[in-house]
Amino acid sequence: MNKVKLRVKELLKEKGITQKEFAEKLGMTEVGLSKAINEDGNPPLKRLIEIADALEVEITELFATPKQSTFSCPKCGANLAITEV
């Protein structure tokens, strides 16, 4: 998962907004939102501006290091979440 997508998910959680609600706010489907923020880790600037505006944050906030990172254990495949304090 790319850094922007992780950060958007984190901001949505902080603001108590579901991905579905956020997608509707942007006038798109959840699938459309997922594709928009994935785009090989490089969404277009126009889309990033729309997302930042909808989240009411500066665009630079989308590139901030996520406070929580998820890793998969190479041996057992378990997902591990590490949260910055």
N, C-alpha and C positions, 0 to 999 in steps of 0.2 A: 504494500500500500504506500502511495507516495505521501510526501510530507504535507502538501496542501490538503489532500483528502483527510489525513489524520487530524490536521488542525481544524478543518471545517467541522468534522464530526465532534471534536472536542468543544468547539464554540457552540455548536447546536446543543450539546448536552448541558453546558454551563447556562445557556439561556432557556433551557427547558422546551426546546422546539424539536419536533420530530422531523425526520428527513422528508416525510410526506408533506407536512405543513410547509416546510421550507421550499420544497420543490414547487408547491402550489403558489407560494409567495412570489417565486421567480417566473411563474407561468409555464412550468414544465412538469413532466412526470418524474417519479423517483428514478426510473431508469435513465431518463434524459439528464437528470442531475448527476447521477453516478458517472455517466459517460462524459459529461462536461467537466467534472473535476478530476477525472482520471486522465484522459487525453495524453497517455504515455507520460504522465507526470509533468506535462507542460500545457496547461489550459491557456487559451488565448487571453490576452490582456483585457479585452472587452468583457469576457466572462468573469474574470477575476474581479474586475471593478463592480460588476453587477452583484456578485456574491458578497463582496465586502460591504457594499451599500446596504444590501438586504440584511446583513448581520449587524449593521451599524458599528463597524470597526474600520480602522485604517487598513488599506490594502497590505501594508507591511505585516500586519497581524496574521495574515494568512500564511506567511513564511516563517513565523516564529516557531521555535522548536517546540513540538508537542510536549505537554507535561507528562503524557503517558505514552509509552512505547510498548508494542506487542511483539514478542518474539516466539518462534516455534522451536521447541527442543529438537535438535537434530537426531537424537536417539529415540525418543518416545513419541515425538510429534505433538506433545502437549503445548498449548498456547500459554505463554507467560506474559503478564502485564506488569510493567515496571513504571511506577508513578514517581515523578519528581516532586519533592517536598519543599 
